[in-house]
Amino acid sequence: LQADIASVRMLPFETILNPFQRRVRDLAHDGGKEVSLIVKGAEVELDKHVLELLKDPLMHILRNSVDHGIELPAQRIEAGKAPQGTITLRVASRGSDIHVSVSDDGRGINPDVVRERAVAAGLIGEAEAESLSRQEAIALVLEPGFSTASQVTAVSGRGVGLDVVRQRVEALRGRLWIENAPGKGVTFHLIVPVSLTRIRCLLARAGDESYAIPLTSVARIITVRTEEVFTVEDR
């Protein structure tokens, strides 16, 4: 019965694709760029509610890829690339989760530029910026108020950044991370549950209390020996 009820709520990912294709085409045209959107795994099914909540974050990432990632045709040719940029949207099912990735073959994210903009925006100090690793610097693009736009346009520079995407994904009890290859492109990875009506959990007991921890929040499970447990400040 539970499976039958869940199946009624499921829709293929392709039901939300039309606005994506149209938006990428329009943004590319307005920016004088050539961009193609390739979709893989469009037949994967998700809960209708999850699908609806994913539309805005994915639209924002696609907009970001066209505006900031893909270079102008002349710049791509100079860099030894095809004049037409490619954005690949992949959807795959992983048990009770859905893995969505958005990749572009654009310029990638320059960690040094991110550090400079973060300092200029007052998000971090210069000393802290210098101590950040490349991956830590890239993660700053997900912070509220961060922007690499040098001017305000209809697409960017309005103070609405990728932090909105992160908030939406976390509201779905999901995870978001960035894979960056400077000069070659960026991939945004989103892991979200297939459905919000059912949650796979790890059951844990501490003393007389029992807990159900969503598996999306579990990074790893380890065995701790008794001798490894110690007291700190009477706790």
C-alpha positions in Angstrom: 0.0 0.0 0.0 2.8 2.4 0.9 4.5 1.7 -2.5 1.3 2.2 -4.4 0.6 5.6 -2.7 4.2 6.7 -3.3 4.0 5.8 -7.0 1.0 8.0 -7.5 3.1 11.0 -6.4 6.0 10.2 -8.8 6.7 12.1 -12.0 9.6 11.8 -14.4 12.2 14.6 -14.3 11.5 15.5 -17.9 8.2 17.1 -16.8 10.1 20.3 -15.7 12.6 20.4 -18.6 10.9 22.7 -21.0 11.5 25.9 -19.0 15.2 25.0 -18.6 15.8 24.5 -22.3 14.0 27.8 -23.1 15.8 29.8 -20.4 19.3 28.6 -21.4 18.5 29.4 -25.1 17.3 32.9 -24.2 20.1 33.7 -21.8 22.7 32.6 -24.4 21.1 34.7 -27.1 21.0 37.8 -24.8 24.6 37.3 -23.8 25.9 36.8 -27.3 26.9 33.2 -26.5 26.4 29.8 -28.0 25.2 27.2 -25.5 23.6 23.8 -25.8 21.9 22.0 -22.9 22.2 18.2 -22.8 20.0 16.3 -20.4 20.7 12.7 -19.2 18.4 10.6 -17.0 15.3 12.7 -17.8 13.2 9.5 -17.2 14.2 9.2 -13.5 11.1 9.7 -11.3 10.8 11.9 -8.2 8.0 12.9 -5.9 6.0 15.7 -7.5 6.6 18.0 -4.4 10.4 17.4 -4.6 10.4 18.1 -8.3 8.6 21.4 -7.9 11.0 22.5 -5.1 14.0 21.7 -7.3 12.9 23.9 -10.3 14.1 27.2 -8.9 17.5 26.0 -7.6 18.3 24.3 -10.9 17.2 27.3 -12.9 19.5 29.5 -10.8 22.5 27.2 -11.4 21.8 27.0 -15.1 21.5 30.8 -15.2 24.8 31.1 -13.3 26.5 28.6 -15.7 25.4 30.6 -18.8 26.2 34.0 -17.3 29.4 33.3 -15.4 30.7 30.0 -16.7 30.4 29.8 -20.5 32.7 32.2 -22.3 31.9 34.2 -25.4 32.6 32.3 -28.7 35.8 34.3 -29.4 37.1 33.7 -25.9 36.4 29.9 -26.2 38.2 29.7 -29.6 41.2 31.6 -28.1 41.3 29.0 -25.2 41.3 26.2 -27.7 37.6 25.2 -27.2 34.7 24.8 -29.5 32.8 28.2 -29.9 29.6 26.6 -28.6 29.6 25.9 -24.8 27.9 22.8 -23.3 25.9 22.5 -20.1 25.1 18.9 -19.1 22.3 18.2 -16.6 22.5 14.6 -15.3 19.8 12.9 -13.1 20.4 9.5 -11.5 18.6 7.5 -8.8 20.7 6.2 -5.8 18.4 4.2 -3.6 16.2 6.6 -1.7 18.1 9.6 -3.1 18.4 11.4 -6.4 21.7 12.8 -7.6 21.4 15.8 -9.9 24.5 17.4 -11.4 24.9 20.5 -13.6 28.2 20.7 -15.4 29.5 23.3 -17.8 32.7 23.4 -19.9 33.3 27.0 -19.3 36.1 29.0 -17.5 35.6 27.4 -14.1 35.9 29.3 -10.8 39.1 31.2 -10.0 39.8 30.7 -6.2 41.9 33.9 -6.1 39.1 36.0 -7.5 36.7 34.4 -5.0 39.0 35.4 -2.2 39.3 39.0 -3.4 35.5 39.4 -3.8 34.8 37.8 -0.4 37.2 40.2 1.3 35.8 43.2 -0.6 32.3 42.1 0.5 33.4 41.9 4.1 32.6 38.2 4.3 36.1 37.3 5.6 39.3 39.1 6.5 42.5 39.2 4.4 44.4 36.9 6.8 41.6 34.3 6.7 41.3 34.5 3.0 45.0 33.7 2.6 44.7 30.7 4.9 41.8 29.1 2.9 42.5 26.1 0.7 41.3 26.2 -2.9 38.2 24.1 -2.1 37.4 26.2 0.9 37.7 29.4 -1.2 35.3 27.9 -3.8 32.8 27.1 -1.1 32.6 30.9 -0.4 30.4 31.3 -3.5 27.6 29.7 -1.5 27.7 32.3 1.2 25.0 35.0 1.5 25.9 38.3 -0.2 28.7 36.8 -2.4 28.8 37.8 -6.0 31.4 37.9 -8.8 29.4 40.1 -11.0 31.1 43.4 -11.7 27.9 45.2 -12.8 24.2 44.8 -12.2 22.3 43.2 -15.1 19.0 41.5 -15.6 20.7 38.2 -14.8 23.3 38.9 -12.1 24.8 41.4 -9.7 21.6 41.9 -7.7 22.7 40.3 -4.5 20.8 37.1 -5.1 23.5 34.5 -5.2 24.0 30.7 -4.9 23.3 30.9 -1.2 19.6 30.7 -2.2 20.3 27.4 -4.0 22.0 26.0 -0.9 19.1 27.1 1.3 16.6 25.4 -1.0 18.6 22.2 -1.2 19.0 22.1 2.6 15.3 22.7 3.0 14.8 19.5 1.0 17.0 17.7 3.4 19.6 17.5 0.7 23.3 18.3 0.2 25.1 20.6 -2.3 28.8 20.8 -3.2 30.9 22.1 -6.1 33.5 20.4 -8.2 35.8 23.0 -9.9 38.3 22.7 -12.7 39.7 26.2 -13.5 39.7 26.8 -17.2 37.7 23.6 -17.9 34.4 24.1 -16.1 32.3 23.6 -12.9 30.0 20.9 -11.7 27.3 21.5 -9.1 26.2 18.3 -7.3 22.8 18.1 -5.6 21.7 15.1 -3.5 18.0 15.2 -2.6 15.6 12.5 -1.3 13.3 10.9 -3.9 10.3 11.8 -1.6 9.7 13.9 1.5 6.9 11.7 2.6 9.2 8.8 3.5 12.7 9.2 5.0 15.2 6.4 5.4 16.9 6.7 8.8 19.6 5.2 10.9 18.2 4.2 14.3 20.4 4.9 17.3 20.0 4.5 21.0 21.8 6.6 23.7 20.9 5.5 27.2 17.1 5.3 27.4 16.6 7.6 24.4 16.1 6.4 20.8 16.8 8.5 17.8 16.1 8.3 14.0 18.8 10.1 12.1 18.1 10.8 8.3 20.6 9.0 6.2 21.2 12.2 4.2 22.8 13.5 7.4 25.0 10.5 8.0 28.6 10.9 6.6 29.9 7.6 8.0 29.4 5.1 10.7 32.3 4.0 12.9 32.8 1.6 15.8 34.1 3.3 19.0 35.8 1.1 21.6 35.0 1.7 25.3 38.6 2.9 26.1 38.2 5.6 23.5 35.3 7.3 25.4 36.5 9.8 28.0 35.2 12.6 30.2 35.5 16.3 29.5 34.2 18.9 32.0 32.1 16.3 33.8 30.4 15.2 30.6 
